[in-house]
Amino acid sequence: DARVTQTPRDKVTEMGQEVTMRCQPILGHNTVFWYRQTMMQGLELLAYFRNRAPLDDSGMPKDRFSAEMPDATLATLKIQPSEPRDSAVYFCASGPGRPDTQYFGPGTRLTVL
Amino acid sequence: QKEVEQDPGPLSVPEGAIVSLNCTYSNSAFQYFMWYRQYSRKGPELLMYTYSSGNKEDGRFTAQVDKSSKYISLFIRDSQPSDSATYLCAMSAEGGTSYGKLTFGQGTILTVHP
């Protein structure tokens, strides 16, 4: 049963620390998405990759956030330095490129104190 | 104003009731319309998918799209306690770099009580 995996599942850190979240997309999927979910804003797209190339990162605060795909089996989202307002659940999703087939991972729950 | 608007609820109904969930949108380029279901502390999972206008039925679930009004609906018949979750609408445009990129509604929290 292929699924998207994310690590860590929970992360508590102090303001100013670097946070790295990892995602393993489903093998064979060529699109990878990073989303952030909060009660106030709902689910927001942060970054979008196709064939490992970044297509859209307009939803991401550029000064502190960065997203990469070092290879087809790993996507990373980094926050440096982290701030309390970054506290949220971060989801990774992957798909074969069609809008109706995005599969979400279980999320990383980030708390910045 | 957000591109996709969805009433966050919460919505509480008795078991067996018909549930109606709705979203409105402003981007006329949207052609793909999805409904996702998200259980507590889980990732969203795709429930229904419709391309362009029309209706689609899958068991107790019916999705409707009215592009002329920029309005989509999800109906749940004979609702069950296991339907208790957050329901998110999502939309995507066709073609170009926007293809496959989803814009989500806020999500509606639904509780079905026995």
Boltz contact constraints between the chains, C-beta under 6 A:
constraints:
  - contact:
      token1: [A, 31]
      token2: [B, 100]
      max_distance: 6.0
  - contact:
      token1: [A, 42]
      token2: [B, 106]
      max_distance: 6.0
  - contact:
      token1: [A, 42]
      token2: [B, 107]
      max_distance: 6.0
  - contact:
      token1: [A, 43]
      token2: [B, 104]
      max_distance: 6.0
  - contact:
      token1: [A, 48]
      token2: [B, 101]
      max_distance: 6.0
  - contact:
      token1: [A, 55]
      token2: [B, 97]
      max_distance: 6.0
  - contact:
      token1: [A, 91]
      token2: [B, 43]
      max_distance: 6.0
  - contact:
      token1: [A, 97]
      token2: [B, 100]
      max_distance: 6.0
  - contact:
      token1: [A, 99]
      token2: [B, 32]
      max_distance: 6.0
  - contact:
      token1: [A, 99]
      token2: [B, 92]
      max_distance: 6.0
  - contact:
      token1: [A, 99]
      token2: [B, 100]
      max_distance: 6.0
  - contact:
      token1: [A, 100]
      token2: [B, 49]
      max_distance: 6.0
  - contact:
      token1: [A, 104]
      token2: [B, 43]
      max_distance: 6.0
  - contact:
      token1: [A, 104]
      token2: [B, 44]
      max_distance: 6.0
  - contact:
      token1: [A, 105]
      token2: [B, 43]
      max_distance: 6.0
  - contact:
      token1: [A, 106]
      token2: [B, 43]
      max_distance: 6.0
  - contact:
      token1: [A, 107]
      token2: [B, 43]
      max_distance: 6.0
